[in-house]
């Protein structure tokens, strides 16, 4: 059953102080006697922890029989503090947003002050979860032994920003958007949003080979409708925008600790770090991830050989990529600090 950490008067990086902030989380497995087997697992864009818990199983990527796994919901995802559940989490243009500095400071309070864990055995994250992993390693270098960053970068690239702005525009160009809120369901916005997302999430080869047919879809149109649009229609559009803004503001060096020095932030990471892009990821390219791995003192670059694109990092429908990731993470967990 999910639990909730609630803190009062929490200052956000954007300058707003929330009278109350909530972090919803769930734990799996048992913490050992010396509290050294904890894994932190932050959520990705649009996801709740329940969407990602498929890999938490004895034969899965994260094994709850051996590790104590803490799945934390990112701010804005609809479970932790979000526009949909807290009126003060508004959407006025350029006046309010969550950052990973906010996410990770809140998670750090949970880990040390509530769960009484001084050092994490691993921070594991995919996509926006990988962004949070990088922030953990840079902001709390002595509290993270290992990191696995799958299909994500520590700073949003200019090319990636164009993609994110197109998604934001898809929603806010809908007639239901007033400039600060939605009045009704953004029907056209959801459709355009899903089409843009699907075009980037898998590679050209994935579509060329028609892999979606093997997943039970009758056509490309059916795949876009049931595989993408239906999924995002379950989300509150205000939350989708809030998480886009977090992604847009992602920069591991943009905080009071590193004062904009991105290279210094990556260089401060002490964790054994596994940088795992997909070879065909269009969001977080192998070239961008390889460049970041070189800046991390104990960084290892290991791309996933897959045509599934960004989705290779969350391979719930893809046993081959799951096996590759599981073996890499197992090896990382067996390595020394």
C-alpha positions as CSV (number, residue, x, y, z in Angstrom):
1,X,0.0,0.0,0.0
2,X,1.3,3.5,-0.9
3,X,2.5,5.8,1.8
4,X,2.7,9.6,1.8
5,X,5.3,12.0,3.2
6,X,3.9,15.4,3.9
7,X,6.0,18.5,4.7
8,X,4.9,22.0,5.5
9,X,6.3,25.2,4.0
10,X,8.4,23.6,1.3
11,X,10.4,26.1,-0.8
12,X,10.5,25.3,-4.5
13,X,13.4,26.3,-6.8
14,X,11.1,28.5,-8.8
15,X,10.7,30.8,-5.8
16,X,7.2,29.6,-4.7
17,X,6.8,28.2,-1.2
18,X,4.1,25.5,-0.9
19,X,2.3,25.5,2.4
20,X,2.2,21.7,2.1
21,X,3.9,19.3,-0.2
22,X,3.3,15.6,-0.5
23,X,5.5,12.7,-1.8
24,X,3.7,9.4,-2.5
25,X,5.9,6.3,-2.4
26,X,5.7,2.6,-2.0
27,X,8.3,0.1,-0.7
28,X,9.0,-3.5,-1.8
29,X,11.2,-6.1,0.0
30,X,12.9,-5.8,3.4
31,X,15.5,-3.5,4.6
32,X,18.5,-5.5,6.0
33,X,20.1,-5.1,9.4
34,X,22.7,-2.5,8.4
35,X,20.3,-0.7,6.1
36,X,22.7,-1.1,3.1
37,X,20.4,-2.8,0.5
38,X,18.1,0.1,-0.4
39,X,17.3,1.0,-4.0
40,X,15.6,4.3,-5.0
41,X,13.4,4.1,-8.1
42,X,12.0,7.4,-9.3
43,X,9.1,7.6,-11.8
44,X,9.3,8.7,-15.4
45,X,7.2,11.1,-17.5
46,X,3.5,10.5,-17.2
47,X,4.0,7.4,-15.0
48,X,2.8,6.4,-11.5
49,X,4.9,3.9,-9.5
50,X,2.3,1.2,-10.3
51,X,3.0,1.6,-14.1
52,X,6.7,0.8,-13.5
53,X,6.5,-1.9,-10.8
54,X,6.5,-4.7,-13.4
55,X,10.3,-4.9,-13.2
56,X,10.2,-5.3,-9.4
57,X,10.0,-9.1,-9.0
58,X,12.4,-12.0,-8.0
59,X,13.4,-12.6,-11.7
60,X,13.1,-9.0,-12.7
61,X,15.5,-6.1,-13.0
62,X,15.0,-5.1,-9.4
63,X,14.8,-8.1,-7.0
64,X,12.7,-7.4,-3.8
65,X,14.0,-10.7,-2.3
66,X,17.4,-9.2,-2.1
67,X,16.8,-5.4,-2.0
68,X,14.6,-2.9,-0.3
69,X,13.1,-0.9,-3.2
70,X,11.6,2.6,-2.7
71,X,9.5,3.7,-5.6
72,X,8.9,7.5,-5.5
73,X,6.4,9.4,-7.5
74,X,7.7,12.6,-9.1
75,X,6.1,15.9,-8.3
76,X,3.4,16.7,-10.9
77,X,2.5,13.1,-11.7
78,X,-0.9,13.1,-10.1
79,X,0.0,11.2,-7.0
80,X,2.6,13.4,-5.4
81,X,1.8,17.1,-5.2
82,X,0.4,18.1,-8.7
83,X,-1.9,20.6,-10.3
84,X,-4.7,18.0,-10.3
85,X,-4.6,17.5,-6.5
86,X,-3.3,20.8,-5.1
87,X,-4.9,24.1,-6.2
88,X,-1.7,26.0,-5.3
89,X,0.3,24.0,-7.9
90,X,-0.9,26.4,-10.6
91,X,0.0,26.6,-14.3
92,X,0.3,30.3,-14.9
93,X,2.9,30.8,-17.6
94,X,6.5,31.0,-16.3
95,X,5.4,31.5,-12.7
96,X,5.4,28.0,-11.3
97,X,7.2,24.8,-12.0
98,X,8.7,21.8,-10.2
99,X,12.4,20.9,-10.8
100,X,14.4,17.9,-10.1
101,X,16.2,19.9,-7.4
102,X,12.7,19.9,-5.7
103,X,12.1,16.2,-6.4
104,X,15.4,15.0,-5.1
105,X,15.5,17.2,-2.0
106,X,12.1,15.9,-1.0
107,X,13.2,12.3,-1.7
108,X,16.3,12.8,0.3
109,X,14.2,13.8,3.3
110,X,12.2,10.6,2.9
111,X,15.3,8.4,2.6
112,X,17.3,9.8,5.6
113,X,14.7,11.3,8.0
114,X,11.8,8.9,7.5
115,X,13.4,5.6,6.4
116,X,16.7,6.2,8.3
117,X,18.8,5.2,5.4
118,X,22.2,6.9,5.1
119,X,23.4,5.5,1.8
120,X,21.6,4.0,-1.2
121,X,22.9,0.9,-2.8
122,X,21.5,2.1,-6.1
123,X,19.5,4.8,-7.7
124,X,17.8,3.3,-10.8
125,X,15.9,5.5,-13.2
126,X,14.6,5.5,-16.8
127,X,14.0,8.7,-18.8
128,X,12.9,11.4,-16.3
129,X,13.8,8.9,-13.6
130,X,17.4,8.8,-15.0
131,X,17.4,12.7,-14.8
132,X,16.6,12.3,-11.1
133,X,19.3,9.7,-10.7
134,X,21.9,12.1,-12.0
135,X,20.7,14.8,-9.6
136,X,20.9,12.3,-6.7
137,X,24.5,11.5,-7.6
138,X,25.5,15.1,-7.9
139,X,23.6,16.6,-5.0
140,X,24.3,13.8,-2.5
141,X,27.5,12.1,-3.8
142,X,28.3,10.5,-0.4
143,X,24.9,9.0,-0.2
144,X,24.7,7.0,-3.4
145,X,26.9,3.9,-4.0
146,X,25.7,3.2,-7.6
147,X,23.5,4.7,-10.3
148,X,21.8,3.2,-13.3
149,X,20.7,5.9,-15.7
150,X,18.7,4.5,-18.6
151,X,17.7,6.6,-21.6
152,X,18.1,9.9,-19.9
153,X,20.5,12.8,-19.7
154,X,21.6,15.1,-16.8
155,X,20.7,18.2,-18.9
156,X,17.9,18.7,-21.5
157,X,19.5,19.3,-24.8
158,X,18.4,22.0,-27.3
159,X,17.0,19.3,-29.7
160,X,15.1,17.7,-26.9
161,X,13.6,21.0,-25.9
162,X,12.1,21.4,-29.4
163,X,10.3,18.1,-28.9
164,X,9.0,19.1,-25.4
165,X,7.8,22.5,-26.6
166,X,5.9,20.8,-29.4
167,X,4.1,18.6,-26.9
168,X,3.3,21.6,-24.7
169,X,2.0,23.5,-27.7
170,X,-0.2,20.5,-28.7
171,X,-2.0,20.8,-25.4
172,X,-2.1,24.6,-25.1
173,X,-3.2,25.2,-28.7
174,X,-6.4,23.3,-28.0
175,X,-9.5,25.5,-27.8
176,X,-10.1,24.4,-24.2
177,X,-7.0,26.1,-23.0
178,X,-7.6,29.6,-21.7
179,X,-4.0,30.7,-21.2
180,X,-3.9,29.5,-17.6
181,X,-6.3,26.5,-17.3
182,X,-8.3,24.0,-19.3
183,X,-12.1,24.5,-19.6
184,X,-13.1,21.0,-20.8
185,X,-11.2,18.1,-22.3
186,X,-8.5,19.0,-24.9
187,X,-9.7,16.6,-27.5
188,X,-7.5,17.7,-30.4
189,X,-4.7,18.5,-28.0
190,X,-4.6,14.9,-26.7
191,X,-4.6,13.5,-30.2
192,X,-1.8,15.7,-31.4
193,X,0.2,15.1,-28.2
194,X,0.0,11.3,-28.6
195,X,1.0,11.5,-32.3
196,X,4.0,13.6,-31.5
197,X,5.0,11.4,-28.6
198,X,4.7,8.2,-30.6
199,X,6.8,9.5,-33.4
200,X,9.7,10.1,-31.1
201,X,9.3,7.2,-28.6
202,X,10.3,4.4,-31.0
203,X,12.8,4.3,-33.8
204,X,12.2,4.5,-37.5
205,X,13.3,0.9,-37.7
206,X,10.6,-0.1,-35.2
207,X,7.9,1.4,-37.4
208,X,9.5,0.1,-40.6
209,X,9.4,-3.4,-39.3
210,X,5.9,-3.0,-37.9
211,X,6.8,-4.4,-34.4
212,X,3.5,-2.9,-33.1
213,X,1.6,-5.7,-34.9
214,X,3.2,-8.3,-32.6
215,X,1.7,-6.4,-29.7
216,X,-1.8,-7.0,-30.9
217,X,-2.6,-3.8,-32.9
218,X,-4.4,-4.1,-36.2
219,X,-2.9,-1.1,-37.8
220,X,-0.7,1.9,-37.3
221,X,-3.8,4.0,-36.6
222,X,-5.0,1.4,-34.0
223,X,-1.6,1.5,-32.4
224,X,-1.6,5.3,-32.1
225,X,-5.1,5.4,-30.7
226,X,-5.0,2.5,-28.2
227,X,-1.3,2.4,-27.5
228,X,-0.7,6.1,-27.1
229,X,-3.7,8.4,-27.1
230,X,-5.8,6.2,-24.8
231,X,-3.0,6.1,-22.3
232,X,-2.4,9.8,-22.2
233,X,-6.1,10.6,-21.9
234,X,-6.0,8.9,-18.5
235,X,-3.7,11.8,-17.4
236,X,-4.8,15.2,-16.3
237,X,-3.5,17.6,-19.0
238,X,-2.4,20.0,-16.3
239,X,-0.1,17.3,-14.9
240,X,1.3,16.6,-18.3
241,X,2.3,20.2,-18.7
242,X,3.7,20.3,-15.2
243,X,6.0,17.3,-15.9
244,X,7.0,18.8,-19.3
245,X,8.1,21.9,-17.5
246,X,10.2,19.8,-15.0
247,X,11.8,18.1,-18.0
248,X,12.4,21.4,-19.8
249,X,14.2,22.8,-16.7
250,X,16.4,19.7,-16.2
251,X,20.0,20.7,-15.7
252,X,22.0,19.0,-13.0
253,X,24.2,22.1,-12.6
254,X,21.4,24.6,-12.3
255,X,21.0,24.8,-8.6
256,X,22.5,26.6,-5.6
257,X,25.2,23.9,-5.1
258,X,26.8,24.1,-8.6
259,X,25.6,27.6,-9.7
260,X,25.2,26.6,-13.4
261,X,28.4,24.5,-13.7
262,X,27.1,21.4,-15.4
263,X,30.5,19.8,-15.8
264,X,31.4,20.3,-12.1
265,X,28.1,18.6,-11.1
266,X,28.8,15.5,-13.2
267,X,32.4,15.5,-12.1
268,X,31.3,15.4,-8.4
269,X,29.4,12.1,-8.8
270,X,31.2,9.5,-6.8
271,X,28.8,6.6,-7.6
272,X,29.6,3.7,-9.8
273,X,27.5,4.9,-12.7
274,X,26.0,2.9,-15.6
275,X,24.9,5.1,-18.5
276,X,22.6,3.1,-20.7
277,X,21.0,4.9,-23.6
278,X,19.2,2.9,-26.4
279,X,21.2,2.8,-29.6
280,X,18.1,4.2,-31.4
281,X,16.8,6.7,-28.8
282,X,15.6,9.9,-30.5
283,X,15.1,11.8,-27.2
284,X,18.3,11.1,-25.4
285,X,20.8,10.2,-28.1
286,X,23.7,7.8,-27.6
287,X,26.1,10.6,-28.5
288,X,24.7,12.9,-25.8
289,X,24.8,10.1,-23.2
290,X,28.3,9.0,-24.1
291,X,29.5,12.6,-23.7
292,X,28.0,12.7,-20.2
293,X,29.5,9.4,-19.2
294,X,33.0,10.7,-19.9
295,X,32.4,13.5,-17.4
296,X,31.5,11.1,-14.6
297,X,34.6,9.8,-12.8
298,X,33.2,6.2,-12.5
299,X,31.0,6.4,-15.5
300,X,30.5,3.3,-17.7
301,X,28.8,3.7,-21.1
302,X,26.7,0.7,-22.1
303,X,24.1,1.3,-24.9
304,X,21.2,-1.0,-25.3
305,X,21.4,-2.7,-28.7
306,X,17.7,-2.2,-29.7
307,X,15.5,-0.8,-32.4
308,X,12.8,0.0,-29.8
309,X,14.1,3.5,-29.4
310,X,13.4,5.2,-26.1
311,X,11.1,2.4,-25.0
312,X,14.0,0.0,-24.9
313,X,14.7,1.5,-21.4
314,X,11.3,0.3,-20.1
315,X,11.0,-3.0,-21.9
316,X,7.8,-4.5,-20.3
317,X,6.9,-5.8,-23.8
318,X,10.4,-6.7,-24.9
319,X,12.1,-9.7,-23.1
320,X,15.3,-9.3,-25.0
321,X,16.0,-5.8,-23.9
322,X,14.8,-6.6,-20.4
323,X,17.4,-9.4,-20.2
324,X,20.2,-7.1,-21.3
325,X,19.3,-4.5,-18.7
326,X,18.9,-7.0,-15.9
327,X,22.3,-8.6,-16.6
328,X,23.9,-5.1,-16.6
329,X,22.2,-4.0,-13.4
330,X,23.1,-7.3,-11.7
331,X,26.7,-6.8,-12.6
332,X,26.6,-3.2,-11.3
333,X,25.1,-4.3,-8.0
334,X,27.8,-6.9,-7.5
335,X,30.5,-4.3,-8.0
336,X,32.2,-2.5,-5.2
337,X,31.3,1.0,-4.0
